[in-house]
Structure formats: structure tokens, C-alpha cells
């Protein structure tokens, strides 16, 4: 699967209270994690999905398992923003789709390398490739 889809309400239950979402979603050093937060009824999310899938194909082909794409999907039920408000509190985003690039370090845990709302794919790709290079350096450097 190119992009792992996770429902926010399920993710919310799995994140330990003593861990940040970054540490939970980016567990391994040497990998780059692209987190995409989407919501039901979001026109920009629908527009971005095919472009993101193409980017995932390109990056997976080039970098294999060193790049991990995760879509966190937020439900909007019966005109209720309750789940959206909870996701904003947990993930620290405001708009949809929000794209977050994470890299794990040995001393600070997972760090946020990049964050943007509905970026152009060329910009996202450039930042992901920079994060991949950083992850490689972190993996190869002695503790």
C-alpha cells in the first residue's frame, strides 16, 4: 500500500498519553514520514489525493521503505466538528489538508521537518527529499 490510511478516532486511542503524535507516527530512525491530515467533505483534500498518490509512487520507487506515507482521515458526521476539533488539538493543525514531514532523531525523538497546508507537489517533494537526506545522515552518524 502506497499511502497507509488511518482513521483519526482510531489513531487517537492508540497514541500513548506520555508520547507525542510525532513519536508515535515516526517510530524508526532512517525513515522519512509524510503525514497527510484530511477530512470528509474537503474539496482541497479530494484535489490533492491523486497528486499525492503519484508523488508516493515516485518516492517509493526511488527510496523504497525509507519513505512512509500516512493519511490521517478525520470524519465529519452530521455537521459536527467534534472530531475535527479533537484532531486539531492532538495534531496541532488548523486547515485541511495539512502535510507534515517527520524524521526521527536519536536525542530528540521525532522532529517536524516540514509542515504546510495544501502545498504544490513540487514543494512537498523537494522537502521530502531533503528530509530523506537528513534521515540518511542521522541513521549513519554515530550516537
Residue pairs with C-beta under 8 A, 6 or more apart in sequence:
2 53
2 56
2 57
2 60
2 69
3 36
3 52
3 53
3 56
3 69
3 70
3 71
4 68
4 69
4 70
4 71
5 70
5 71
5 73
6 70
6 71
6 72
6 73
7 72
7 73
7 75
8 37
8 72
8 73
8 74
8 75
8 83
8 86
8 87
8 90
9 75
9 83
11 21
11 72
12 86
12 87
12 90
14 24
15 21
15 24
15 90
16 24
20 109
20 110
21 90
21 91
22 102
22 109
22 110
22 111
22 112
23 104
23 109
23 110
25 33
25 35
25 70
25 102
25 110
26 33
26 102
26 103
26 104
26 110
27 104
27 110
28 104
29 104
29 105
29 106
29 135
29 138
29 139
30 66
30 104
30 135
30 136
30 138
30 139
31 65
31 66
31 67
31 68
31 103
31 104
31 135
32 63
32 66
32 67
32 68
32 101
32 102
32 103
32 113
32 128
32 131
32 132
32 134
32 135
33 68
33 70
33 101
33 102
33 103
33 110
34 56
34 67
34 68
34 69
34 70
34 99
34 100
34 101
34 124
34 128
35 70
35 72
35 91
35 99
35 100
35 101
35 102
36 48
36 52
36 69
36 70
36 71
36 72
36 97
36 98
36 99
36 100
37 71
37 72
37 74
37 87
37 91
37 93
37 96
37 97
37 98
37 99
37 100
38 45
38 48
38 49
38 71
38 72
38 73
38 74
38 96
38 97
39 45
39 73
39 74
39 75
39 76
39 84
39 96
39 97
40 73
40 74
40 75
40 76
40 77
41 76
42 96
42 97
44 96
44 97
44 118
45 96
45 97
48 97
48 118
51 121
52 69
52 121
54 121
55 121
55 124
55 125
55 128
56 67
56 69
58 125
59 67
59 69
59 125
59 128
59 129
59 132
60 67
60 69
63 132
66 132
66 135
66 136
67 128
67 132
72 87
72 91
74 83
74 84
74 87
74 96
75 83
76 83
76 84
77 83
87 93
88 94
91 98
91 100
93 100
93 115
93 117
94 117
95 117
95 118
96 117
97 117
97 118
98 115
98 116
98 117
99 114
99 115
99 116
99 117
99 118
99 119
99 124
100 112
100 114
100 115
101 112
101 113
101 114
101 115
101 124
101 127
101 128
101 131
102 110
102 111
102 112
102 113
103 110
103 111
103 113
103 131
103 134
103 135
103 138
104 110
104 111
104 135
104 138
105 111
105 138
106 138
106 143
113 127
113 130
113 131
113 134
114 124
114 127
114 128
114 131
116 123
116 124
116 127
